[in-house]
Amino acid sequence: MPTMDDAQKSADLGRIKPQEIPMFPLGTVLIPGAVLPLHIFEPRYREMAQFCIDNASNFGVVLIERGQEVGGGDIRSMVGTVAGIIDHQHLPDGRWLLHVVGRNKIEITEWLKDSPYPRALVTELPEQAGNATIQRAQGVLKRMADFTRQAHEMGYRINPVESTAVAAGLDVSELSYRIAELLPVGPFDKQRLLAAPTVAARLDLLEEEIGSLIDILSADGNKP
C-alpha cells in the first residue's frame, strides 16, 4: 500500500524544476519552429552570446511589452520561447550575427538580476492539444492560404502561402505554430498566439485573426 512518503516522491517527480537560462528580450516574438536572425551589438548581449556558444547553451526570447531593447528598464512578457543557436558569426568589432531556431515554449517563473545580462528561472510549458485535430488545423491553413493569395492579387506585399508544402510532415501543434509564424500580424498578436493555453485555443485565435484580415481585404475591395 502506498505511503504518504511515496505519494510525496511521486508529486516531486511530477514537478518541473525551474531552470536558470540567459534571456534576450526583443521587440519581436520567436515562434517555436521558426528561424530568427539576430544582430547582437549591445555589450551585455555580446557576453551572453559568447557564454551560450562557449557552453553550447540555449537562451530564452521574450517580447518586450513596453520599453526598448537597448538599455534595460523594459516590461517583459512572462511567456517566451527557448532559442537554440544554429549558426553564428563573430565580427571583428565584437558584434555577433546569430541564426536561432525556436524550440519549446517557456514560462518565466522569476526574473533574476540583469547582470551580466538578463537571466530568469523558467519552466517548460508542455503543449496541450485540447480538442484540436490535424484536419481542423489544415482547414485554418487553407483559409490563410486563400487570404494570402487574394491579398497578393490585390497588390499587398504578402507572399502567397502554399498550404500543401507548409503542412507536410507537421503534427497539429507544429502546424498551429507554423500558421502563427506565417500570419502577417504584429508582435502583440503573435504573443497571444504563442501564449495560447492549448493548441485548440491557438487555432481559435488564428481563425479570429484571419477573419479580421479577410474583413480588411473586403473593405478595401469595396472602396470606390
N, CA and C atoms as a LAMMPS dump frame, in Angstrom:
ITEM: TIMESTEP
0
ITEM: NUMBER OF ATOMS
672
ITEM: BOX BOUNDS ff ff ff
-5.0000000000000000e+02 5.0000000000000000e+02
-5.0000000000000000e+02 5.0000000000000000e+02
-5.0000000000000000e+02 5.0000000000000000e+02
ITEM: ATOMS id mol type element x y z
1 1 1 N 0.858 -1.194 0
2 1 2 C 0 0 0
3 1 3 C 0.891 1.241 0
4 2 1 N 0.612 2.228 -0.907
5 2 2 C 1.454 3.424 -0.962
6 2 3 C 1.392 4.212 0.338
7 3 1 N 2.516 4.748 0.746
8 3 2 C 2.591 5.584 1.944
9 3 3 C 2.564 7.049 1.554
10 4 1 N 2.458 7.895 2.58
11 4 2 C 2.499 9.335 2.322
12 4 3 C 3.831 9.736 1.709
13 5 1 N 4.92 9.076 2.158
14 5 2 C 6.232 9.377 1.586
15 5 3 C 6.265 9.028 0.107
16 6 1 N 5.658 7.893 -0.266
17 6 2 C 5.617 7.504 -1.674
18 6 3 C 4.838 8.534 -2.5
19 7 1 N 3.737 8.99 -1.932
20 7 2 C 2.922 9.981 -2.634
21 7 3 C 3.692 11.283 -2.824
22 8 1 N 4.45 11.682 -1.79
23 8 2 C 5.232 12.916 -1.89
24 8 3 C 6.32 12.787 -2.947
25 9 1 N 6.963 11.585 -2.993
26 9 2 C 8.007 11.369 -4
27 9 3 C 7.425 11.444 -5.406
28 10 1 N 6.244 10.87 -5.599
29 10 2 C 5.604 10.916 -6.911
30 10 3 C 5.275 12.345 -7.303
31 11 1 N 4.781 13.119 -6.316
32 11 2 C 4.458 14.518 -6.592
33 11 3 C 5.706 15.305 -6.958
34 12 1 N 6.808 15.042 -6.233
35 12 2 C 8.059 15.746 -6.515
36 12 3 C 8.572 15.411 -7.908
37 13 1 N 8.435 14.12 -8.302
38 13 2 C 8.885 13.718 -9.63
39 13 3 C 8.037 14.369 -10.717
40 14 1 N 6.772 14.635 -10.397
41 14 2 C 5.88 15.23 -11.381
42 14 3 C 6.095 16.716 -11.572
43 15 1 N 6.77 17.35 -10.619
44 15 2 C 7.016 18.781 -10.733
45 15 3 C 8.166 19.049 -11.695
46 16 1 N 8.057 20.137 -12.438
47 16 2 C 9.137 20.557 -13.321
48 16 3 C 9.931 21.629 -12.591
49 17 1 N 11.18 21.33 -12.315
50 17 2 C 12.007 22.267 -11.584
51 17 3 C 12.433 23.413 -12.497
52 18 1 N 12.235 24.668 -12.085
53 18 2 C 12.68 25.797 -12.918
54 18 3 C 14.184 25.743 -13.157
55 19 1 N 14.584 26.138 -14.352
56 19 2 C 15.995 26.19 -14.718
57 19 3 C 16.395 27.615 -15.03
58 20 1 N 17.616 27.965 -14.681
59 20 2 C 18.131 29.296 -14.987
60 20 3 C 18.732 29.296 -16.38
61 21 1 N 18.303 30.25 -17.21
62 21 2 C 18.888 30.402 -18.536
63 21 3 C 19.064 31.892 -18.847
64 22 1 N 20.01 32.231 -19.736
65 22 2 C 20.113 33.615 -20.205
66 22 3 C 18.846 33.994 -20.96
67 23 1 N 18.517 35.284 -20.948
68 23 2 C 17.307 35.759 -21.605
69 23 3 C 17.627 36.926 -22.528
70 24 1 N 16.915 36.971 -23.647
71 24 2 C 17.094 38.053 -24.612
72 24 3 C 15.72 38.662 -24.903
73 25 1 N 15.336 39.734 -24.199
74 25 2 C 14.083 40.421 -24.505
75 25 3 C 14.191 41.142 -25.851
76 26 1 N 13.154 41.015 -26.669
77 26 2 C 13.163 41.596 -28.01
78 26 3 C 11.828 42.263 -28.323
79 27 1 N 11.827 43.036 -29.379
80 27 2 C 10.595 43.645 -29.862
81 27 3 C 9.862 42.754 -30.844
82 28 1 N 10.202 41.487 -30.872
83 28 2 C 9.554 40.516 -31.744
84 28 3 C 9.324 39.23 -30.969
85 29 1 N 8.512 38.346 -31.534
86 29 2 C 8.169 37.08 -30.891
87 29 3 C 8.819 35.945 -31.674
88 30 1 N 9.484 35.052 -30.969
89 30 2 C 10.041 33.86 -31.587
90 30 3 C 9.04 32.723 -31.42
91 31 1 N 8.538 32.23 -32.542
92 31 2 C 7.573 31.131 -32.539
93 31 3 C 8.333 29.805 -32.577
94 32 1 N 7.935 28.814 -31.771
95 32 2 C 8.591 27.504 -31.852
96 32 3 C 8.61 26.971 -33.284
97 33 1 N 9.791 26.529 -33.714
98 33 2 C 9.955 26.029 -35.067
99 33 3 C 10.431 27.065 -36.055
100 34 1 N 10.318 28.358 -35.706
101 34 2 C 10.723 29.425 -36.62
102 34 3 C 12.217 29.724 -36.469
103 35 1 N 12.812 30.215 -37.547
104 35 2 C 14.215 30.639 -37.539
105 35 3 C 14.258 32.161 -37.517
106 36 1 N 15.096 32.715 -36.637
107 36 2 C 15.177 34.161 -36.452
108 36 3 C 16.623 34.62 -36.54
109 37 1 N 16.937 35.572 -37.445
110 37 2 C 18.285 36.146 -37.473
111 37 3 C 18.413 37.241 -36.418
112 38 1 N 19.548 37.281 -35.739
113 38 2 C 19.783 38.281 -34.691
114 38 3 C 21.114 38.975 -34.919
115 39 1 N 21.099 40.291 -34.736
116 39 2 C 22.316 41.103 -34.795
117 39 3 C 22.597 41.577 -33.37
118 40 1 N 23.65 41.035 -32.762
119 40 2 C 23.953 41.308 -31.348
120 40 3 C 25.045 42.364 -31.277
121 41 1 N 24.685 43.553 -30.751
122 41 2 C 25.671 44.633 -30.679
123 41 3 C 25.823 45.209 -29.283
124 42 1 N 24.803 45.095 -28.423
125 42 2 C 24.901 45.644 -27.068
126 42 3 C 25.869 44.794 -26.248
127 43 1 N 26.791 45.42 -25.483
128 43 2 C 27.848 44.655 -24.796
129 43 3 C 27.347 43.492 -23.954
130 44 1 N 26.266 43.677 -23.185
131 44 2 C 25.828 42.592 -22.304
132 44 3 C 25.32 41.396 -23.103
133 45 1 N 24.732 41.667 -24.273
134 45 2 C 24.252 40.548 -25.083
135 45 3 C 25.378 39.913 -25.898
136 46 1 N 26.434 40.68 -26.162
137 46 2 C 27.634 40.069 -26.737
138 46 3 C 28.202 39.043 -25.753
139 47 1 N 28.212 39.415 -24.477
140 47 2 C 28.707 38.499 -23.45
141 47 3 C 27.798 37.272 -23.343
142 48 1 N 26.493 37.514 -23.452
143 48 2 C 25.556 36.399 -23.409
144 48 3 C 25.79 35.448 -24.578
145 49 1 N 25.965 36.005 -25.777
146 49 2 C 26.199 35.169 -26.957
147 49 3 C 27.475 34.356 -26.786
148 50 1 N 28.516 34.986 -26.265
149 50 2 C 29.782 34.271 -26.057
150 50 3 C 29.585 33.12 -25.071
151 51 1 N 28.863 33.381 -23.991
152 51 2 C 28.595 32.337 -22.995
153 51 3 C 27.84 31.168 -23.634
154 52 1 N 26.795 31.483 -24.398
155 52 2 C 25.974 30.423 -24.986
156 52 3 C 26.775 29.587 -25.975
157 53 1 N 27.615 30.223 -26.752
158 53 2 C 28.402 29.485 -27.741
159 53 3 C 29.482 28.661 -27.049
160 54 1 N 30.132 29.238 -26.051
161 54 2 C 31.182 28.507 -25.335
162 54 3 C 30.628 27.294 -24.601
163 55 1 N 29.376 27.393 -24.133
164 55 2 C 28.793 26.339 -23.3
165 55 3 C 27.694 25.542 -24
166 56 1 N 27.563 25.742 -25.329
167 56 2 C 26.502 25.068 -26.085
168 56 3 C 25.144 25.24 -25.391
169 57 1 N 24.888 26.459 -24.956
170 57 2 C 23.69 26.764 -24.169
171 57 3 C 22.626 27.434 -25.03
172 58 1 N 21.388 27.128 -24.744
173 58 2 C 20.272 27.875 -25.313
174 58 3 C 20.044 29.143 -24.505
175 59 1 N 19.175 30 -25.018
176 59 2 C 18.718 31.151 -24.234
177 59 3 C 17.251 31.373 -24.531
178 60 1 N 16.617 32.192 -23.701
179 60 2 C 15.198 32.449 -23.87
180 60 3 C 14.95 33.765 -24.585
181 61 1 N 13.909 33.802 -25.387
182 61 2 C 13.474 35.032 -26.058
183 61 3 C 12.076 35.375 -25.567
184 62 1 N 11.9 36.61 -25.121
185 62 2 C 10.576 37.094 -24.702
186 62 3 C 10.304 38.444 -25.355
187 63 1 N 9.028 38.739 -25.515
188 63 2 C 8.616 40.006 -26.102
189 63 3 C 8.706 41.129 -25.083
190 64 1 N 9.247 42.255 -25.499
191 64 2 C 9.204 43.479 -24.688
192 64 3 C 7.822 44.111 -24.873
193 65 1 N 7.04 44.149 -23.816
194 65 2 C 5.689 44.698 -23.907
195 65 3 C 5.688 46.225 -23.843
196 66 1 N 6.676 46.768 -23.145
197 66 2 C 6.786 48.223 -23.044
198 66 3 C 8.242 48.566 -22.782
199 67 1 N 8.745 49.587 -23.463
200 67 2 C 10.146 49.965 -23.305
201 67 3 C 10.934 49.65 -24.562
202 68 1 N 12.262 49.631 -24.425
203 68 2 C 13.142 49.451 -25.571
204 68 3 C 14.077 48.271 -25.356
205 69 1 N 14.618 47.75 -26.488
206 69 2 C 15.532 46.622 -26.413
207 69 3 C 16.863 47.026 -25.787
208 70 1 N 17.29 48.247 -26.04
209 70 2 C 18.61 48.697 -25.594
210 70 3 C 18.491 49.442 -24.273
211 71 1 N 19.328 49.086 -23.306
212 71 2 C 19.45 49.87 -22.089
213 71 3 C 18.692 49.355 -20.887
214 72 1 N 17.772 48.419 -21.071
215 72 2 C 17.044 47.878 -19.932
216 72 3 C 15.858 48.735 -19.538
217 73 1 N 15.262 48.445 -18.367
218 73 2 C 14.106 49.176 -17.877
219 73 3 C 12.83 48.855 -18.623
220 74 1 N 12.802 47.717 -19.306
221 74 2 C 11.647 47.346 -20.107
222 74 3 C 10.671 46.477 -19.306
223 75 1 N 9.45 46.357 -19.829
224 75 2 C 8.448 45.447 -19.278
225 75 3 C 8.37 44.244 -20.211
226 76 1 N 8.551 43.045 -19.659
227 76 2 C 8.7 41.853 -20.485
228 76 3 C 7.555 40.872 -20.297
229 77 1 N 7.235 40.163 -21.373
230 77 2 C 6.231 39.107 -21.296
231 77 3 C 6.734 37.986 -20.399
232 78 1 N 5.805 37.233 -19.845
233 78 2 C 6.157 36.13 -18.953
234 78 3 C 6.084 34.776 -19.646
235 79 1 N 5.75 34.779 -20.922
236 79 2 C 5.781 33.562 -21.73
237 79 3 C 6.683 33.825 -22.926
238 80 1 N 7.62 32.918 -23.165
239 80 2 C 8.553 33.089 -24.265
240 80 3 C 8.912 31.761 -24.882
241 81 1 N 10.038 31.746 -25.562
242 81 2 C 10.471 30.572 -26.307
243 81 3 C 11.965 30.357 -26.105
244 82 1 N 12.361 29.107 -25.959
245 82 2 C 13.788 28.772 -25.927
246 82 3 C 14.349 28.884 -27.338
247 83 1 N 15.487 29.573 -27.457
248 83 2 C 16.157 29.74 -28.741
249 83 3 C 17.431 28.914 -28.765
250 84 1 N 17.588 28.106 -29.799
251 84 2 C 18.807 27.333 -29.996
252 84 3 C 19.62 27.936 -31.127
253 85 1 N 20.911 28.151 -30.904
254 85 2 C 21.772 28.754 -31.928
255 85 3 C 22.112 27.689 -32.974
256 86 1 N 21.799 27.979 -34.23
257 86 2 C 22.105 27.043 -35.309
258 86 3 C 23.226 27.557 -36.211
259 87 1 N 23.555 28.844 -36.097
260 87 2 C 24.66 29.4 -36.877
261 87 3 C 25.108 30.685 -36.203
262 88 1 N 26.404 30.954 -36.229
263 88 2 C 26.899 32.184 -35.606
264 88 3 C 28.13 32.694 -36.338
265 89 1 N 28.297 34.014 -36.279
266 89 2 C 29.478 34.677 -36.846
267 89 3 C 29.906 35.782 -35.897
268 90 1 N 31.171 35.768 -35.492
269 90 2 C 31.718 36.797 -34.599
270 90 3 C 32.473 37.805 -35.45
271 91 1 N 31.99 39.034 -35.467
272 91 2 C 32.589 40.071 -36.297
273 91 3 C 33.811 40.678 -35.606
274 92 1 N 34.728 41.251 -36.38
275 92 2 C 35.961 41.807 -35.799
276 92 3 C 35.734 42.865 -34.725
277 93 1 N 34.636 43.626 -34.815
278 93 2 C 34.374 44.681 -33.826
279 93 3 C 33.645 44.156 -32.595
280 94 1 N 33.447 42.832 -32.501
281 94 2 C 32.826 42.243 -31.311
282 94 3 C 31.36 41.916 -31.446
283 95 1 N 30.72 42.403 -32.514
284 95 2 C 29.309 42.071 -32.7
285 95 3 C 29.163 40.607 -33.108
286 96 1 N 27.935 40.095 -32.89
287 96 2 C 27.622 38.728 -33.283
288 96 3 C 26.458 38.735 -34.265
289 97 1 N 26.526 37.868 -35.25
290 97 2 C 25.396 37.566 -36.113
291 97 3 C 24.978 36.133 -35.815
292 98 1 N 23.756 35.963 -35.362
293 98 2 C 23.262 34.644 -34.984
294 98 3 C 22.036 34.279 -35.815
295 99 1 N 21.881 32.997 -36.059
296 99 2 C 20.609 32.448 -36.502
297 99 3 C 20.164 31.46 -35.432
298 100 1 N 18.952 31.665 -34.945
299 100 2 C 18.439 30.787 -33.892
300 100 3 C 17.131 30.165 -34.348
301 101 1 N 16.806 29.025 -33.776
302 101 2 C 15.532 28.373 -34.045
303 101 3 C 14.738 28.283 -32.751
304 102 1 N 13.45 28.547 -32.832
305 102 2 C 12.586 28.436 -31.662
306 102 3 C 12.35 26.987 -31.3
307 103 1 N 12.548 26.665 -30.046
308 103 2 C 12.334 25.296 -29.585
309 103 3 C 11.041 25.262 -28.755
310 104 1 N 11.113 24.938 -27.486
311 104 2 C 9.889 24.794 -26.704
312 104 3 C 9.441 26.113 -26.074
313 105 1 N 8.145 26.173 -25.753
314 105 2 C 7.571 27.342 -25.084
315 105 3 C 7.892 27.283 -23.598
316 106 1 N 8.173 28.442 -23.014
317 106 2 C 8.544 28.512 -21.599
318 106 3 C 7.745 29.597 -20.884
319 107 1 N 7.645 29.413 -19.57
320 107 2 C 7.063 30.433 -18.699
321 107 3 C 8.144 30.912 -17.748
322 108 1 N 8.24 32.215 -17.601
323 108 2 C 9.219 32.778 -16.664
324 108 3 C 8.609 32.724 -15.276
325 109 1 N 9.279 32.009 -14.376
326 109 2 C 8.791 31.929 -13.005
327 109 3 C 9.423 33.002 -12.119
328 110 1 N 10.601 33.462 -12.496
329 110 2 C 11.258 34.529 -11.721
330 110 3 C 12.351 35.176 -12.572
331 111 1 N 12.315 36.502 -12.618
332 111 2 C 13.408 37.234 -13.254
333 111 3 C 14.525 37.428 -12.232
334 112 1 N 15.75 37.162 -12.666
335 112 2 C 16.915 37.361 -11.824
336 112 3 C 17.567 38.697 -12.182
337 113 1 N 18.663 39.015 -11.548
338 113 2 C 19.333 40.279 -11.828
339 113 3 C 19.842 40.32 -13.268
340 114 1 N 19.764 41.515 -13.876
341 114 2 C 20.25 41.689 -15.242
342 114 3 C 21.766 41.871 -15.257
343 115 1 N 22.476 41.016 -14.573
344 115 2 C 23.928 41.142 -14.509
345 115 3 C 24.539 39.75 -14.59
346 116 1 N 25.429 39.499 -15.536
347 116 2 C 25.966 40.459 -16.52
348 116 3 C 25.039 40.681 -17.71
349 117 1 N 23.95 39.897 -17.788
350 117 2 C 22.923 40.03 -18.83
351 117 3 C 21.633 39.472 -18.231
352 118 1 N 20.484 39.751 -18.845
353 118 2 C 19.226 39.253 -18.27
354 118 3 C 19.228 37.732 -18.116
355 119 1 N 18.701 37.282 -16.978
356 119 2 C 18.599 35.854 -16.68
357 119 3 C 17.256 35.621 -15.989
358 120 1 N 16.777 34.39 -16.099
359 120 2 C 15.495 34.078 -15.455
360 120 3 C 15.436 32.603 -15.119
361 121 1 N 14.593 32.286 -14.147
362 121 2 C 14.216 30.902 -13.89
363 121 3 C 12.98 30.615 -14.732
364 122 1 N 13.037 29.556 -15.525
365 122 2 C 11.945 29.261 -16.446
366 122 3 C 11.531 27.797 -16.32
367 123 1 N 10.29 27.533 -16.686
368 123 2 C 9.81 26.157 -16.787
369 123 3 C 9.209 25.96 -18.169
370 124 1 N 9.359 24.762 -18.681
371 124 2 C 8.777 24.437 -19.982
372 124 3 C 7.264 24.348 -19.858
373 125 1 N 6.561 24.829 -20.876
374 125 2 C 5.107 24.722 -20.939
375 125 3 C 4.751 23.65 -21.963
376 126 1 N 4.417 22.448 -21.505
377 126 2 C 4.09 21.373 -22.449
378 126 3 C 2.883 21.741 -23.3
379 127 1 N 2.888 21.294 -24.529
380 127 2 C 1.774 21.553 -25.438
381 127 3 C 0.588 20.661 -25.091
382 128 1 N -0.558 21.27 -24.892
383 128 2 C -1.799 20.55 -24.65
384 128 3 C -2.683 20.71 -25.883
385 129 1 N -3.105 19.6 -26.462
386 129 2 C -3.856 19.668 -27.717
387 129 3 C -5.264 20.217 -27.524
388 130 1 N -5.883 19.964 -26.363
389 130 2 C -7.297 20.282 -26.228
390 130 3 C -8.071 19.379 -27.179
391 131 1 N -9.024 19.947 -27.915
392 131 2 C -9.767 19.136 -28.885
393 131 3 C -9.29 19.387 -30.313
394 132 1 N -8.055 19.864 -30.449
395 132 2 C -7.515 20.184 -31.774
396 132 3 C -7.259 18.916 -32.578
397 133 1 N -7.515 18.988 -33.868
398 133 2 C -7.218 17.889 -34.776
399 133 3 C -6.406 18.424 -35.948
400 134 1 N -5.674 17.542 -36.601
401 134 2 C -4.891 17.956 -37.75
402 134 3 C -5.808 18.428 -38.877
403 135 1 N -6.993 17.857 -38.965
404 135 2 C -7.94 18.263 -40.009
405 135 3 C -8.373 19.716 -39.81
406 136 1 N -8.622 20.081 -38.537
407 136 2 C -9.019 21.465 -38.283
408 136 3 C -7.866 22.42 -38.584
409 137 1 N -6.665 22.038 -38.174
410 137 2 C -5.505 22.892 -38.439
411 137 3 C -5.298 23.072 -39.935
412 138 1 N -5.489 22.016 -40.702
413 138 2 C -5.347 22.118 -42.153
414 138 3 C -6.414 23.041 -42.742
415 139 1 N -7.617 23.019 -42.146
416 139 2 C -8.667 23.933 -42.588
417 139 3 C -8.31 25.387 -42.331
418 140 1 N -7.731 25.663 -41.161
419 140 2 C -7.282 27.023 -40.834
420 140 3 C -6.177 27.447 -41.797
421 141 1 N -5.263 26.535 -42.086
422 141 2 C -4.178 26.838 -43.022
423 141 3 C -4.722 27.166 -44.405
424 142 1 N -5.701 26.385 -44.875
425 142 2 C -6.277 26.662 -46.189
426 142 3 C -6.93 28.03 -46.231
427 143 1 N -7.586 28.4 -45.14
428 143 2 C -8.229 29.722 -45.096
429 143 3 C -7.175 30.823 -45.158
430 144 1 N -6.045 30.625 -44.465
431 144 2 C -4.982 31.619 -44.535
432 144 3 C -4.372 31.657 -45.93
433 145 1 N -4.195 30.478 -46.567
434 145 2 C -3.646 30.435 -47.92
435 145 3 C -4.545 31.197 -48.886
436 146 1 N -5.863 31.035 -48.745
437 146 2 C -6.804 31.772 -49.593
438 146 3 C -6.671 33.272 -49.369
439 147 1 N -6.525 33.669 -48.111
440 147 2 C -6.361 35.084 -47.798
441 147 3 C -5.086 35.648 -48.429
442 148 1 N -3.954 34.94 -48.254
443 148 2 C -2.687 35.464 -48.779
444 148 3 C -2.711 35.554 -50.301
445 149 1 N -3.347 34.614 -50.951
446 149 2 C -3.443 34.664 -52.41
447 149 3 C -4.277 35.869 -52.857
448 150 1 N -5.402 36.087 -52.181
449 150 2 C -6.253 37.218 -52.528
450 150 3 C -5.535 38.533 -52.258
451 151 1 N -4.851 38.627 -51.111
452 151 2 C -4.136 39.859 -50.765
453 151 3 C -3.039 40.146 -51.792
454 152 1 N -2.328 39.105 -52.204
455 152 2 C -1.267 39.268 -53.213
456 152 3 C -1.847 39.769 -54.528
457 153 1 N -2.974 39.215 -54.928
458 153 2 C -3.617 39.629 -56.18
459 153 3 C -4.103 41.068 -56.111
460 154 1 N -4.416 41.544 -54.901
461 154 2 C -4.885 42.93 -54.736
462 154 3 C -3.736 43.918 -54.603
463 155 1 N -2.495 43.42 -54.657
464 155 2 C -1.351 44.314 -54.629
465 155 3 C -0.671 44.463 -53.296
466 156 1 N -1.119 43.751 -52.263
467 156 2 C -0.44 43.799 -50.974
468 156 3 C 0.879 43.03 -51.055
469 157 1 N 1.853 43.485 -50.288
470 157 2 C 3.163 42.829 -50.298
471 157 3 C 3.147 41.622 -49.362
472 158 1 N 2.362 40.636 -49.727
473 158 2 C 2.21 39.395 -48.967
474 158 3 C 2.444 38.238 -49.927
475 159 1 N 3.366 37.372 -49.57
476 159 2 C 3.638 36.217 -50.414
477 159 3 C 2.547 35.165 -50.221
478 160 1 N 2.019 34.625 -51.315
479 160 2 C 1.015 33.562 -51.175
480 160 3 C 1.587 32.348 -50.448
481 161 1 N 0.77 31.727 -49.618
482 161 2 C 1.157 30.539 -48.857
483 161 3 C 0.675 29.302 -49.599
484 162 1 N 1.563 28.35 -49.782
485 162 2 C 1.199 27.073 -50.385
486 162 3 C 0.89 26.093 -49.261
487 163 1 N -0.384 25.804 -49.066
488 163 2 C -0.806 25.042 -47.888
489 163 3 C -0.241 23.628 -47.866
490 164 1 N -0.175 22.975 -49.017
491 164 2 C 0.322 21.596 -49.038
492 164 3 C 1.778 21.53 -48.589
493 165 1 N 2.597 22.449 -49.081
494 165 2 C 4.012 22.463 -48.712
495 165 3 C 4.202 22.82 -47.247
496 166 1 N 3.41 23.755 -46.739
497 166 2 C 3.546 24.194 -45.348
498 166 3 C 3.22 23.059 -44.383
499 167 1 N 2.179 22.28 -44.688
500 167 2 C 1.685 21.275 -43.743
501 167 3 C 2.474 19.976 -43.767
502 168 1 N 3.326 19.788 -44.762
503 168 2 C 3.984 18.491 -44.951
504 168 3 C 4.807 18.092 -43.728
505 169 1 N 4.505 16.931 -43.172
506 169 2 C 5.291 16.354 -42.086
507 169 3 C 5.075 16.948 -40.716
508 170 1 N 4.121 17.851 -40.558
509 170 2 C 3.91 18.513 -39.273
510 170 3 C 2.731 17.896 -38.527
511 171 1 N 2.859 17.799 -37.184
512 171 2 C 1.706 17.396 -36.381
513 171 3 C 0.862 18.631 -36.089
514 172 1 N -0.242 18.454 -35.371
515 172 2 C -1.187 19.551 -35.203
516 172 3 C -0.577 20.719 -34.435
517 173 1 N 0.232 20.442 -33.41
518 173 2 C 0.862 21.515 -32.652
519 173 3 C 1.863 22.28 -33.516
520 174 1 N 2.705 21.537 -34.215
521 174 2 C 3.705 22.174 -35.079
522 174 3 C 3.038 23.001 -36.175
523 175 1 N 1.942 22.486 -36.721
524 175 2 C 1.243 23.212 -37.781
525 175 3 C 0.604 24.486 -37.245
526 176 1 N 0.06 24.425 -36.036
527 176 2 C -0.535 25.638 -35.461
528 176 3 C 0.515 26.725 -35.287
529 177 1 N 1.716 26.332 -34.875
530 177 2 C 2.794 27.315 -34.728
531 177 3 C 3.277 27.823 -36.082
532 178 1 N 3.302 26.941 -37.085
533 178 2 C 3.743 27.351 -38.42
534 178 3 C 2.785 28.379 -39.002
535 179 1 N 1.484 28.174 -38.808
536 179 2 C 0.497 29.154 -39.276
537 179 3 C 0.697 30.48 -38.538
538 180 1 N 0.931 30.395 -37.22
539 180 2 C 1.162 31.611 -36.428
540 180 3 C 2.382 32.367 -36.919
541 181 1 N 3.424 31.631 -37.283
542 181 2 C 4.641 32.269 -37.795
543 181 3 C 4.371 33.011 -39.103
544 182 1 N 3.584 32.403 -39.991
545 182 2 C 3.359 32.965 -41.323
546 182 3 C 2.308 34.065 -41.34
547 183 1 N 1.465 34.11 -40.333
548 183 2 C 0.364 35.075 -40.325
549 183 3 C 0.908 36.507 -40.259
550 184 1 N 0.484 37.388 -41.173
551 184 2 C 1.01 38.76 -41.209
552 184 3 C 0.344 39.668 -40.179
553 185 1 N 0.702 39.474 -38.912
554 185 2 C 0.165 40.295 -37.826
555 185 3 C 1.334 40.799 -36.982
556 186 1 N 1.058 41.744 -36.1
557 186 2 C 2.088 42.364 -35.287
558 186 3 C 2.522 41.514 -34.103
559 187 1 N 3.55 41.975 -33.368
560 187 2 C 4.111 41.171 -32.285
561 187 3 C 3.161 40.885 -31.137
562 188 1 N 2.262 41.795 -30.822
563 188 2 C 1.358 41.53 -29.701
564 188 3 C 0.335 40.453 -30.062
565 189 1 N -0.086 40.434 -31.327
566 189 2 C -0.952 39.346 -31.777
567 189 3 C -0.188 38.034 -31.802
568 190 1 N 1.076 38.075 -32.231
569 190 2 C 1.906 36.864 -32.213
570 190 3 C 2.068 36.346 -30.784
571 191 1 N 2.198 37.267 -29.833
572 191 2 C 2.357 36.856 -28.437
573 191 3 C 1.107 36.143 -27.941
574 192 1 N -0.059 36.648 -28.306
575 192 2 C -1.308 35.971 -27.937
576 192 3 C -1.339 34.552 -28.477
577 193 1 N -0.879 34.386 -29.706
578 193 2 C -0.864 33.06 -30.328
579 193 3 C 0.121 32.144 -29.621
580 194 1 N 1.289 32.679 -29.291
581 194 2 C 2.295 31.883 -28.577
582 194 3 C 1.766 31.44 -27.224
583 195 1 N 1.137 32.36 -26.498
584 195 2 C 0.734 32.106 -25.11
585 195 3 C -0.564 31.316 -24.989
586 196 1 N -1.211 31.001 -26.088
587 196 2 C -2.47 30.245 -26.016
588 196 3 C -2.283 28.98 -25.185
589 197 1 N -3.21 28.693 -24.269
590 197 2 C -3.003 27.578 -23.336
591 197 3 C -3.078 26.198 -23.97
592 198 1 N -3.759 26.081 -25.112
593 198 2 C -3.853 24.794 -25.812
594 198 3 C -3.726 25.034 -27.305
595 199 1 N -3.476 23.961 -28.027
596 199 2 C -3.434 24.064 -29.492
597 199 3 C -4.803 24.473 -30.022
598 200 1 N -5.861 23.919 -29.435
599 200 2 C -7.213 24.273 -29.866
600 200 3 C -7.469 25.772 -29.677
601 201 1 N -7.028 26.324 -28.549
602 201 2 C -7.199 27.758 -28.305
603 201 3 C -6.403 28.575 -29.316
604 202 1 N -5.214 28.078 -29.687
605 202 2 C -4.406 28.783 -30.693
606 202 3 C -5.117 28.788 -32.041
607 203 1 N -5.722 27.662 -32.411
608 203 2 C -6.461 27.613 -33.665
609 203 3 C -7.664 28.559 -33.631
610 204 1 N -8.332 28.682 -32.482
611 204 2 C -9.43 29.642 -32.339
612 204 3 C -8.928 31.059 -32.619
613 205 1 N -7.784 31.406 -32.012
614 205 2 C -7.222 32.744 -32.199
615 205 3 C -6.789 32.968 -33.642
616 206 1 N -6.231 31.937 -34.253
617 206 2 C -5.817 32.055 -35.651
618 206 3 C -7.014 32.329 -36.547
619 207 1 N -8.103 31.605 -36.319
620 207 2 C -9.304 31.841 -37.117
621 207 3 C -9.822 33.261 -36.917
622 208 1 N -9.753 33.732 -35.685
623 208 2 C -10.19 35.101 -35.386
624 208 3 C -9.328 36.123 -36.123
625 209 1 N -8.006 35.923 -36.079
626 209 2 C -7.083 36.853 -36.746
627 209 3 C -7.276 36.824 -38.264
628 210 1 N -7.41 35.628 -38.828
629 210 2 C -7.596 35.518 -40.275
630 210 3 C -8.913 36.165 -40.686
631 211 1 N -9.957 35.963 -39.881
632 211 2 C -11.236 36.601 -40.169
633 211 3 C -11.122 38.117 -40.206
634 212 1 N -10.367 38.684 -39.265
635 212 2 C -10.179 40.142 -39.236
636 212 3 C -9.429 40.619 -40.475
637 213 1 N -8.424 39.859 -40.892
638 213 2 C -7.665 40.232 -42.089
639 213 3 C -8.54 40.144 -43.339
640 214 1 N -9.381 39.127 -43.412
641 214 2 C -10.289 38.995 -44.554
642 214 3 C -11.268 40.161 -44.586
643 215 1 N -11.748 40.596 -43.43
644 215 2 C -12.653 41.754 -43.369
645 215 3 C -11.965 43.006 -43.898
646 216 1 N -10.677 43.169 -43.575
647 216 2 C -9.93 44.334 -44.074
648 216 3 C -9.845 44.281 -45.594
649 217 1 N -9.563 43.106 -46.132
650 217 2 C -9.5 42.956 -47.589
651 217 3 C -10.843 43.271 -48.232
652 218 1 N -11.904 42.775 -47.61
653 218 2 C -13.248 43.011 -48.161
654 218 3 C -13.57 44.49 -48.179
655 219 1 N -13.224 45.179 -47.11
656 219 2 C -13.487 46.628 -47.046
657 219 3 C -12.67 47.362 -48.103
658 220 1 N -11.428 46.943 -48.295
659 220 2 C -10.578 47.576 -49.286
660 220 3 C -11.103 47.329 -50.699
661 221 1 N -11.607 46.097 -50.931
662 221 2 C -12.111 45.763 -52.241
663 221 3 C -13.396 46.486 -52.606
664 222 1 N -14.102 46.973 -51.577
665 222 2 C -15.367 47.671 -51.816
666 222 3 C -15.199 49.185 -51.946
667 223 1 N -13.962 49.656 -51.838
668 223 2 C -13.729 51.105 -51.95
669 223 3 C -14.038 51.578 -53.385
670 224 1 N -14.677 52.739 -53.526
671 224 2 C -14.99 53.241 -54.876
672 224 3 C -13.713 53.677 -55.594
